[in-house]
Amino acid sequence: MATYMVQFSYPQDGLPGVLKEGGTKRREATEQLVRSLGGKLAAYYFAFGEYDGVAIVEGVDNVEATTMALAVNASGAVKTKTTVLLTPDELDKATKKSTNYRPPGK
């Protein structure tokens, strides 16, 4: 199973719900979604900037991560960007594998 960083932002349709429920309820809703697919919400933070927050999700695969993204984005109340995170060990394993790749024009 992989680990994902899910950055999220609230468009105009989602902000009234955040103002009404507050941050704790949004975290609980996210945790319930992740658990329903067999995963774990490892971290959840609100932020300033391009994204309103970030969640770290563990214990799901690409299909389950896609299921979450589709459900959340289809609501129109939240927009997400999901990034797969790699451990240093996973990167070490990747660097030890050989491939047969030719760059364009070479």
N, C-alpha and C positions, 0 to 999 in steps of 0.2 A: 504494500500500500504506500501511497505517496503522501507528501505534505504539500499543501497549497497555501499561497498568500492570496487572499481575496480582498482587493481594494474596493470600497464601495462609496457611492455618492448618492445623495438624495435630490432628485430633480424636484421641481415645484410641486408635483403631485404627492411626493413623499414627505415633504417637510411638515405639513400639518399633523401627520401621525406621529412624527418624532416629537414635536412640541407637546402634543397631547399625552403621549405615553412616557416620554423620557428615554434616556439611554439604557437603563437597566432592562426595561421591557424589550427593547430592540435586541439586546444581547441574549435575553432568554428566548426570543423567537428564533434567533439564529442558531442557538444551541439546540433547540428542539428540532429544527430542520436537519442539522448535521447528524444528530443522534438517530433520527428516523431513517437515515441511510447507513447507519452502522459506524459513523465516524465520531471524532472527538473535537470539540472546539478548544484548541490549546491556548489561544489568546484572542482578545477582542479589545480594540482601542478606537477611540474617536480621535480625529486629527484635524488640523487646519491645512488648507492648501487645495490642490486639485481634487483630492479625495477627502471625503468626510470621515473615513475610518478604514481600519484594516482588521481582518480576521485571519488567524492561522488555523487551518483545518487539517487534521491528521486522520489516517485510517480509512480513507476512501480511495477509490480508483478513478480513472479518467471518466468512466461512464457515470459514476455517482457524482463526480464534480460537475459534469455537464448537466446532469439532472438538476442539481442545485442551481446552477447558473440560469438554466432555462426557466425554472419556476420563479426565481427572484426577478429576473429581468422582464419576464412576461407580465409581471404585476404592474409595471410602469411606475412603481413607487420607489424603486431602487435600481441603480445602474452599477454593474460590477465589472471588474477586470480580474481574471484569475491567472496566477503565475505558479507553475510547478517549481517547488524548491528542492534542491539537491543537497545532501549532506556532503562533507568533505570526503568521506569514504566512497560515496557513489561517484564523485568526480574522479577520485583516484582510480577506481575500477574502469571508468570510461577512458581515461588517458592510457590505460594499458591495453586496450583493444586496438587491433589493427583494422584498417579499412582499405578498400580499393576505390579511391576517389581521385578524379581528375578535375582540377579547377577549369572554369570556362576559358577557352582560348589557349590552353596549354597542351 
